[in-house]
């Protein structure tokens, strides 16, 4: 009976340990998601205000699609590593600069 209880306890502990690992996978990129949404809003606002031309908006939106694809690829294996997060952040920093330049250049849509 003791042997049976020990084996049952061991199986339960291993089962919970293995099941718990899956739920803690690092696929969350909350910071990247928030920045992505803010950048999309800035592009749309620039388009509405006439600060960003149609061509500039198309290029900026293509860059946002590229970032989303990179984020999906990073999440595909179930874990977003520090290196992948750093690459995503770098891409978003570059996109942020491009949005600022597009909104503050001399080309107006008015």
Secondary structure, DSSP 8 states (H G I E B T S, - for coil): -HHHHHHHHHHHHHHHHHHHHHHT-----HHHHHHHHHHHHHHHHHHHHTSS-HHHHHHHHHHHHHHHHHHHHHHTTS---HHHHHHHHHHHHHHHHHHHHHHHSS----
